[in-house]
Amino acid sequence: MSSLARLEAVVALRLLLSATSDLTQSAGTAPAYVPSLFVRRLARLPIEVNGARTGG
């Protein structure tokens, strides 16, 4: 992943988190991890947006 892609991901996540009031893990799902001996890194994290902030 390039530096620009990382920066775009950070900006997108900040916007998502600032616009929502509640994120939860999707029911019946589990996070998937990338197999690695050195780093524990998520490959997939299913989430649901349960509300939007108002009055922002």
mmCIF file of the N, C-alpha and C atoms, coordinates in Angstrom:
data_MODEL
# 
_entry.id   MODEL 
# 
loop_
_atom_site.group_PDB 
_atom_site.id 
_atom_site.type_symbol 
_atom_site.label_atom_id 
_atom_site.label_alt_id 
_atom_site.label_comp_id 
_atom_site.label_asym_id 
_atom_site.label_entity_id 
_atom_site.label_seq_id 
_atom_site.pdbx_PDB_ins_code 
_atom_site.Cartn_x 
_atom_site.Cartn_y 
_atom_site.Cartn_z 
_atom_site.occupancy 
_atom_site.B_iso_or_equiv 
_atom_site.pdbx_formal_charge 
_atom_site.auth_seq_id 
_atom_site.auth_comp_id 
_atom_site.auth_asym_id 
_atom_site.auth_atom_id 
_atom_site.pdbx_PDB_model_num 
ATOM 1   N N  . MET A 1 1  ? 0.858   -1.172  0.000  1.00 0.00 ? 1  MET A N  1 
ATOM 2   C CA . MET A 1 1  ? 0.000   0.000   0.000  1.00 0.00 ? 1  MET A CA 1 
ATOM 3   C C  . MET A 1 1  ? 0.901   1.230   0.000  1.00 0.00 ? 1  MET A C  1 
ATOM 4   N N  . SER A 1 2  ? 0.606   2.147   -0.861 1.00 0.00 ? 2  SER A N  1 
ATOM 5   C CA . SER A 1 2  ? 1.415   3.361   -0.964 1.00 0.00 ? 2  SER A CA 1 
ATOM 6   C C  . SER A 1 2  ? 1.101   4.324   0.179  1.00 0.00 ? 2  SER A C  1 
ATOM 7   N N  . SER A 1 3  ? 1.971   5.298   0.346  1.00 0.00 ? 3  SER A N  1 
ATOM 8   C CA . SER A 1 3  ? 1.750   6.321   1.377  1.00 0.00 ? 3  SER A CA 1 
ATOM 9   C C  . SER A 1 3  ? 0.463   7.091   1.116  1.00 0.00 ? 3  SER A C  1 
ATOM 10  N N  . LEU A 1 4  ? 0.178   7.368   -0.157 1.00 0.00 ? 4  LEU A N  1 
ATOM 11  C CA . LEU A 1 4  ? -1.052  8.073   -0.500 1.00 0.00 ? 4  LEU A CA 1 
ATOM 12  C C  . LEU A 1 4  ? -2.275  7.229   -0.147 1.00 0.00 ? 4  LEU A C  1 
ATOM 13  N N  . ALA A 1 5  ? -2.218  5.948   -0.410 1.00 0.00 ? 5  ALA A N  1 
ATOM 14  C CA . ALA A 1 5  ? -3.344  5.063   -0.089 1.00 0.00 ? 5  ALA A CA 1 
ATOM 15  C C  . ALA A 1 5  ? -3.562  4.998   1.418  1.00 0.00 ? 5  ALA A C  1 
ATOM 16  N N  . ARG A 1 6  ? -2.485  4.956   2.185  1.00 0.00 ? 6  ARG A N  1 
ATOM 17  C CA . ARG A 1 6  ? -2.618  4.947   3.652  1.00 0.00 ? 6  ARG A CA 1 
ATOM 18  C C  . ARG A 1 6  ? -3.258  6.244   4.140  1.00 0.00 ? 6  ARG A C  1 
ATOM 19  N N  . LEU A 1 7  ? -2.808  7.356   3.595  1.00 0.00 ? 7  LEU A N  1 
ATOM 20  C CA . LEU A 1 7  ? -3.365  8.652   3.980  1.00 0.00 ? 7  LEU A CA 1 
ATOM 21  C C  . LEU A 1 7  ? -4.848  8.727   3.625  1.00 0.00 ? 7  LEU A C  1 
ATOM 22  N N  . GLU A 1 8  ? -5.213  8.242   2.449  1.00 0.00 ? 8  GLU A N  1 
ATOM 23  C CA . GLU A 1 8  ? -6.620  8.231   2.046  1.00 0.00 ? 8  GLU A CA 1 
ATOM 24  C C  . GLU A 1 8  ? -7.448  7.351   2.983  1.00 0.00 ? 8  GLU A C  1 
ATOM 25  N N  . ALA A 1 9  ? -6.901  6.217   3.391  1.00 0.00 ? 9  ALA A N  1 
ATOM 26  C CA . ALA A 1 9  ? -7.610  5.325   4.318  1.00 0.00 ? 9  ALA A CA 1 
ATOM 27  C C  . ALA A 1 9  ? -7.812  6.007   5.672  1.00 0.00 ? 9  ALA A C  1 
ATOM 28  N N  . VAL A 1 10 ? -6.802  6.687   6.161  1.00 0.00 ? 10 VAL A N  1 
ATOM 29  C CA . VAL A 1 10 ? -6.911  7.401   7.444  1.00 0.00 ? 10 VAL A CA 1 
ATOM 30  C C  . VAL A 1 10 ? -7.983  8.475   7.366  1.00 0.00 ? 10 VAL A C  1 
ATOM 31  N N  . VAL A 1 11 ? -7.979  9.248   6.298  1.00 0.00 ? 11 VAL A N  1 
ATOM 32  C CA . VAL A 1 11 ? -8.975  10.307  6.129  1.00 0.00 ? 11 VAL A CA 1 
ATOM 33  C C  . VAL A 1 11 ? -10.375 9.713   6.044  1.00 0.00 ? 11 VAL A C  1 
ATOM 34  N N  . ALA A 1 12 ? -10.538 8.642   5.279  1.00 0.00 ? 12 ALA A N  1 
ATOM 35  C CA . ALA A 1 12 ? -11.850 8.014   5.134  1.00 0.00 ? 12 ALA A CA 1 
ATOM 36  C C  . ALA A 1 12 ? -12.350 7.473   6.473  1.00 0.00 ? 12 ALA A C  1 
ATOM 37  N N  . LEU A 1 13 ? -11.481 6.834   7.238  1.00 0.00 ? 13 LEU A N  1 
ATOM 38  C CA . LEU A 1 13 ? -11.895 6.307   8.542  1.00 0.00 ? 13 LEU A CA 1 
ATOM 39  C C  . LEU A 1 13 ? -12.242 7.426   9.518  1.00 0.00 ? 13 LEU A C  1 
ATOM 40  N N  . ARG A 1 14 ? -11.480 8.494   9.502  1.00 0.00 ? 14 ARG A N  1 
ATOM 41  C CA . ARG A 1 14 ? -11.804 9.625   10.390 1.00 0.00 ? 14 ARG A CA 1 
ATOM 42  C C  . ARG A 1 14 ? -13.164 10.223  10.044 1.00 0.00 ? 14 ARG A C  1 
ATOM 43  N N  . LEU A 1 15 ? -13.448 10.359  8.750  1.00 0.00 ? 15 LEU A N  1 
ATOM 44  C CA . LEU A 1 15 ? -14.750 10.893  8.334  1.00 0.00 ? 15 LEU A CA 1 
ATOM 45  C C  . LEU A 1 15 ? -15.877 9.949   8.742  1.00 0.00 ? 15 LEU A C  1 
ATOM 46  N N  . LEU A 1 16 ? -15.677 8.654   8.552  1.00 0.00 ? 16 LEU A N  1 
ATOM 47  C CA . LEU A 1 16 ? -16.693 7.669   8.939  1.00 0.00 ? 16 LEU A CA 1 
ATOM 48  C C  . LEU A 1 16 ? -16.950 7.728   10.442 1.00 0.00 ? 16 LEU A C  1 
ATOM 49  N N  . LEU A 1 17 ? -15.889 7.731   11.223 1.00 0.00 ? 17 LEU A N  1 
ATOM 50  C CA . LEU A 1 17 ? -16.053 7.741   12.679 1.00 0.00 ? 17 LEU A CA 1 
ATOM 51  C C  . LEU A 1 17 ? -16.660 9.046   13.187 1.00 0.00 ? 17 LEU A C  1 
ATOM 52  N N  . SER A 1 18 ? -16.353 10.156  12.530 1.00 0.00 ? 18 SER A N  1 
ATOM 53  C CA . SER A 1 18 ? -16.924 11.427  12.977 1.00 0.00 ? 18 SER A CA 1 
ATOM 54  C C  . SER A 1 18 ? -18.392 11.561  12.578 1.00 0.00 ? 18 SER A C  1 
ATOM 55  N N  . ALA A 1 19 ? -18.843 10.799  11.588 1.00 0.00 ? 19 ALA A N  1 
ATOM 56  C CA . ALA A 1 19 ? -20.219 10.910  11.100 1.00 0.00 ? 19 ALA A CA 1 
ATOM 57  C C  . ALA A 1 19 ? -21.155 9.872   11.712 1.00 0.00 ? 19 ALA A C  1 
ATOM 58  N N  . THR A 1 20 ? -20.634 8.955   12.494 1.00 0.00 ? 20 THR A N  1 
ATOM 59  C CA . THR A 1 20 ? -21.469 7.903   13.060 1.00 0.00 ? 20 THR A CA 1 
ATOM 60  C C  . THR A 1 20 ? -21.427 7.944   14.575 1.00 0.00 ? 20 THR A C  1 
ATOM 61  N N  . SER A 1 21 ? -22.487 7.435   15.177 1.00 0.00 ? 21 SER A N  1 
ATOM 62  C CA . SER A 1 21 ? -22.538 7.415   16.632 1.00 0.00 ? 21 SER A CA 1 
ATOM 63  C C  . SER A 1 21 ? -22.288 6.025   17.198 1.00 0.00 ? 21 SER A C  1 
ATOM 64  N N  . ASP A 1 22 ? -22.387 5.006   16.356 1.00 0.00 ? 22 ASP A N  1 
ATOM 65  C CA . ASP A 1 22 ? -22.232 3.654   16.877 1.00 0.00 ? 22 ASP A CA 1 
ATOM 66  C C  . ASP A 1 22 ? -21.819 2.686   15.766 1.00 0.00 ? 22 ASP A C  1 
ATOM 67  N N  . LEU A 1 23 ? -20.682 2.049   15.925 1.00 0.00 ? 23 LEU A N  1 
ATOM 68  C CA . LEU A 1 23 ? -20.227 0.991   15.032 1.00 0.00 ? 23 LEU A CA 1 
ATOM 69  C C  . LEU A 1 23 ? -20.159 -0.297  15.838 1.00 0.00 ? 23 LEU A C  1 
ATOM 70  N N  . THR A 1 24 ? -20.656 -1.385  15.290 1.00 0.00 ? 24 THR A N  1 
ATOM 71  C CA . THR A 1 24 ? -20.566 -2.678  15.952 1.00 0.00 ? 24 THR A CA 1 
ATOM 72  C C  . THR A 1 24 ? -20.116 -3.722  14.945 1.00 0.00 ? 24 THR A C  1 
ATOM 73  N N  . GLN A 1 25 ? -19.592 -4.803  15.473 1.00 0.00 ? 25 GLN A N  1 
ATOM 74  C CA . GLN A 1 25 ? -19.212 -5.920  14.610 1.00 0.00 ? 25 GLN A CA 1 
ATOM 75  C C  . GLN A 1 25 ? -20.478 -6.566  14.073 1.00 0.00 ? 25 GLN A C  1 
ATOM 76  N N  . SER A 1 26 ? -20.479 -6.905  12.804 1.00 0.00 ? 26 SER A N  1 
ATOM 77  C CA . SER A 1 26 ? -21.647 -7.529  12.185 1.00 0.00 ? 26 SER A CA 1 
ATOM 78  C C  . SER A 1 26 ? -21.969 -8.845  12.884 1.00 0.00 ? 26 SER A C  1 
ATOM 79  N N  . ALA A 1 27 ? -23.255 -9.074  13.122 1.00 0.00 ? 27 ALA A N  1 
ATOM 80  C CA . ALA A 1 27 ? -23.702 -10.278 13.823 1.00 0.00 ? 27 ALA A CA 1 
ATOM 81  C C  . ALA A 1 27 ? -23.316 -11.528 13.033 1.00 0.00 ? 27 ALA A C  1 
ATOM 82  N N  . GLY A 1 28 ? -22.856 -12.533 13.744 1.00 0.00 ? 28 GLY A N  1 
ATOM 83  C CA . GLY A 1 28 ? -22.535 -13.809 13.121 1.00 0.00 ? 28 GLY A CA 1 
ATOM 84  C C  . GLY A 1 28 ? -21.268 -13.807 12.291 1.00 0.00 ? 28 GLY A C  1 
ATOM 85  N N  . THR A 1 29 ? -20.441 -12.771 12.440 1.00 0.00 ? 29 THR A N  1 
ATOM 86  C CA . THR A 1 29 ? -19.195 -12.712 11.683 1.00 0.00 ? 29 THR A CA 1 
ATOM 87  C C  . THR A 1 29 ? -18.013 -12.604 12.636 1.00 0.00 ? 29 THR A C  1 
ATOM 88  N N  . ALA A 1 30 ? -16.875 -12.957 12.140 1.00 0.00 ? 30 ALA A N  1 
ATOM 89  C CA . ALA A 1 30 ? -15.656 -12.854 12.930 1.00 0.00 ? 30 ALA A CA 1 
ATOM 90  C C  . ALA A 1 30 ? -14.595 -12.142 12.102 1.00 0.00 ? 30 ALA A C  1 
ATOM 91  N N  . PRO A 1 31 ? -13.707 -11.432 12.759 1.00 0.00 ? 31 PRO A N  1 
ATOM 92  C CA . PRO A 1 31 ? -12.620 -10.804 12.020 1.00 0.00 ? 31 PRO A CA 1 
ATOM 93  C C  . PRO A 1 31 ? -11.738 -11.879 11.378 1.00 0.00 ? 31 PRO A C  1 
ATOM 94  N N  . ALA A 1 32 ? -11.180 -11.567 10.234 1.00 0.00 ? 32 ALA A N  1 
ATOM 95  C CA . ALA A 1 32 ? -10.247 -12.476 9.566  1.00 0.00 ? 32 ALA A CA 1 
ATOM 96  C C  . ALA A 1 32 ? -8.864  -11.840 9.621  1.00 0.00 ? 32 ALA A C  1 
ATOM 97  N N  . TYR A 1 33 ? -7.880  -12.636 9.978  1.00 0.00 ? 33 TYR A N  1 
ATOM 98  C CA . TYR A 1 33 ? -6.521  -12.133 10.116 1.00 0.00 ? 33 TYR A CA 1 
ATOM 99  C C  . TYR A 1 33 ? -5.636  -12.666 9.001  1.00 0.00 ? 33 TYR A C  1 
ATOM 100 N N  . VAL A 1 34 ? -4.648  -11.874 8.619  1.00 0.00 ? 34 VAL A N  1 
ATOM 101 C CA . VAL A 1 34 ? -3.655  -12.285 7.639  1.00 0.00 ? 34 VAL A CA 1 
ATOM 102 C C  . VAL A 1 34 ? -2.659  -13.190 8.356  1.00 0.00 ? 34 VAL A C  1 
ATOM 103 N N  . PRO A 1 35 ? -2.386  -14.362 7.804  1.00 0.00 ? 35 PRO A N  1 
ATOM 104 C CA . PRO A 1 35 ? -1.406  -15.237 8.450  1.00 0.00 ? 35 PRO A CA 1 
ATOM 105 C C  . PRO A 1 35 ? -0.004  -14.607 8.397  1.00 0.00 ? 35 PRO A C  1 
ATOM 106 N N  . SER A 1 36 ? 0.629   -14.490 9.540  1.00 0.00 ? 36 SER A N  1 
ATOM 107 C CA . SER A 1 36 ? 1.962   -13.911 9.610  1.00 0.00 ? 36 SER A CA 1 
ATOM 108 C C  . SER A 1 36 ? 2.619   -14.313 10.921 1.00 0.00 ? 36 SER A C  1 
ATOM 109 N N  . LEU A 1 37 ? 3.907   -14.513 10.873 1.00 0.00 ? 37 LEU A N  1 
ATOM 110 C CA . LEU A 1 37 ? 4.653   -14.816 12.097 1.00 0.00 ? 37 LEU A CA 1 
ATOM 111 C C  . LEU A 1 37 ? 5.059   -13.547 12.839 1.00 0.00 ? 37 LEU A C  1 
ATOM 112 N N  . PHE A 1 38 ? 5.037   -12.406 12.168 1.00 0.00 ? 38 PHE A N  1 
ATOM 113 C CA . PHE A 1 38 ? 5.570   -11.187 12.748 1.00 0.00 ? 38 PHE A CA 1 
ATOM 114 C C  . PHE A 1 38 ? 4.518   -10.180 13.192 1.00 0.00 ? 38 PHE A C  1 
ATOM 115 N N  . VAL A 1 39 ? 3.397   -10.112 12.474 1.00 0.00 ? 39 VAL A N  1 
ATOM 116 C CA . VAL A 1 39 ? 2.408   -9.064  12.727 1.00 0.00 ? 39 VAL A CA 1 
ATOM 117 C C  . VAL A 1 39 ? 1.012   -9.672  12.720 1.00 0.00 ? 39 VAL A C  1 
ATOM 118 N N  . ARG A 1 40 ? 0.179   -9.248  13.652 1.00 0.00 ? 40 ARG A N  1 
ATOM 119 C CA . ARG A 1 40 ? -1.228  -9.633  13.618 1.00 0.00 ? 40 ARG A CA 1 
ATOM 120 C C  . ARG A 1 40 ? -1.981  -8.511  12.945 1.00 0.00 ? 40 ARG A C  1 
ATOM 121 N N  . ARG A 1 41 ? -2.481  -8.767  11.734 1.00 0.00 ? 41 ARG A N  1 
ATOM 122 C CA . ARG A 1 41 ? -3.108  -7.731  10.922 1.00 0.00 ? 41 ARG A CA 1 
ATOM 123 C C  . ARG A 1 41 ? -4.434  -8.244  10.396 1.00 0.00 ? 41 ARG A C  1 
ATOM 124 N N  . LEU A 1 42 ? -5.444  -7.381  10.455 1.00 0.00 ? 42 LEU A N  1 
ATOM 125 C CA . LEU A 1 42 ? -6.769  -7.753  9.966  1.00 0.00 ? 42 LEU A CA 1 
ATOM 126 C C  . LEU A 1 42 ? -6.793  -7.804  8.443  1.00 0.00 ? 42 LEU A C  1 
ATOM 127 N N  . ALA A 1 43 ? -7.416  -8.840  7.920  1.00 0.00 ? 43 ALA A N  1 
ATOM 128 C CA . ALA A 1 43 ? -7.697  -8.924  6.488  1.00 0.00 ? 43 ALA A CA 1 
ATOM 129 C C  . ALA A 1 43 ? -9.124  -8.455  6.237  1.00 0.00 ? 43 ALA A C  1 
ATOM 130 N N  . ARG A 1 44 ? -10.002 -8.692  7.236  1.00 0.00 ? 44 ARG A N  1 
ATOM 131 C CA . ARG A 1 44 ? -11.414 -8.323  7.102  1.00 0.00 ? 44 ARG A CA 1 
ATOM 132 C C  . ARG A 1 44 ? -11.984 -8.078  8.497  1.00 0.00 ? 44 ARG A C  1 
ATOM 133 N N  . LEU A 1 45 ? -12.755 -7.004  8.624  1.00 0.00 ? 45 LEU A N  1 
ATOM 134 C CA . LEU A 1 45 ? -13.456 -6.691  9.872  1.00 0.00 ? 45 LEU A CA 1 
ATOM 135 C C  . LEU A 1 45 ? -14.850 -6.204  9.511  1.00 0.00 ? 45 LEU A C  1 
ATOM 136 N N  . PRO A 1 46 ? -15.821 -7.124  9.466  1.00 0.00 ? 46 PRO A N  1 
ATOM 137 C CA . PRO A 1 46 ? -17.191 -6.729  9.106  1.00 0.00 ? 46 PRO A CA 1 
ATOM 138 C C  . PRO A 1 46 ? -17.815 -5.872  10.218 1.00 0.00 ? 46 PRO A C  1 
ATOM 139 N N  . ILE A 1 47 ? -18.310 -4.696  9.843  1.00 0.00 ? 47 ILE A N  1 
ATOM 140 C CA . ILE A 1 47 ? -18.943 -3.801  10.811 1.00 0.00 ? 47 ILE A CA 1 
ATOM 141 C C  . ILE A 1 47 ? -20.292 -3.327  10.283 1.00 0.00 ? 47 ILE A C  1 
ATOM 142 N N  . GLU A 1 48 ? -21.102 -2.859  11.210 1.00 0.00 ? 48 GLU A N  1 
ATOM 143 C CA . GLU A 1 48 ? -22.388 -2.258  10.874 1.00 0.00 ? 48 GLU A CA 1 
ATOM 144 C C  . GLU A 1 48 ? -22.436 -0.855  11.466 1.00 0.00 ? 48 GLU A C  1 
ATOM 145 N N  . VAL A 1 49 ? -22.996 0.058   10.720 1.00 0.00 ? 49 VAL A N  1 
ATOM 146 C CA . VAL A 1 49 ? -23.202 1.427   11.206 1.00 0.00 ? 49 VAL A CA 1 
ATOM 147 C C  . VAL A 1 49 ? -24.611 1.476   11.750 1.00 0.00 ? 49 VAL A C  1 
ATOM 148 N N  . ASN A 1 50 ? -24.731 1.744   13.065 1.00 0.00 ? 50 ASN A N  1 
ATOM 149 C CA . ASN A 1 50 ? -26.037 1.682   13.720 1.00 0.00 ? 50 ASN A CA 1 
ATOM 150 C C  . ASN A 1 50 ? -26.682 3.034   13.948 1.00 0.00 ? 50 ASN A C  1 
ATOM 151 N N  . GLY A 1 51 ? -26.014 4.091   13.612 1.00 0.00 ? 51 GLY A N  1 
ATOM 152 C CA . GLY A 1 51 ? -26.620 5.402   13.812 1.00 0.00 ? 51 GLY A CA 1 
ATOM 153 C C  . GLY A 1 51 ? -25.759 6.477   13.226 1.00 0.00 ? 51 GLY A C  1 
ATOM 154 N N  . ALA A 1 52 ? -26.377 7.608   12.961 1.00 0.00 ? 52 ALA A N  1 
ATOM 155 C CA . ALA A 1 52 ? -25.648 8.762   12.427 1.00 0.00 ? 52 ALA A CA 1 
ATOM 156 C C  . ALA A 1 52 ? -25.724 9.884   13.438 1.00 0.00 ? 52 ALA A C  1 
ATOM 157 N N  . ARG A 1 53 ? -24.643 10.612  13.580 1.00 0.00 ? 53 ARG A N  1 
ATOM 158 C CA . ARG A 1 53 ? -24.647 11.766  14.463 1.00 0.00 ? 53 ARG A CA 1 
ATOM 159 C C  . ARG A 1 53 ? -25.437 12.880  13.823 1.00 0.00 ? 53 ARG A C  1 
ATOM 160 N N  . THR A 1 54 ? -26.107 13.628  14.642 1.00 0.00 ? 54 THR A N  1 
ATOM 161 C CA . THR A 1 54 ? -26.893 14.752  14.129 1.00 0.00 ? 54 THR A CA 1 
ATOM 162 C C  . THR A 1 54 ? -26.395 16.039  14.780 1.00 0.00 ? 54 THR A C  1 
ATOM 163 N N  . GLY A 1 55 ? -26.663 17.126  14.116 1.00 0.00 ? 55 GLY A N  1 
ATOM 164 C CA . GLY A 1 55 ? -26.320 18.420  14.672 1.00 0.00 ? 55 GLY A CA 1 
ATOM 165 C C  . GLY A 1 55 ? -24.852 18.773  14.612 1.00 0.00 ? 55 GLY A C  1 
ATOM 166 N N  . GLY A 1 56 ? -24.116 18.115  13.724 1.00 0.00 ? 56 GLY A N  1 
ATOM 167 C CA . GLY A 1 56 ? -22.781 18.190  13.605 1.00 0.00 ? 56 GLY A CA 1 
ATOM 168 C C  . GLY A 1 56 ? -21.774 19.103  13.490 1.00 0.00 ? 56 GLY A C  1 
# 
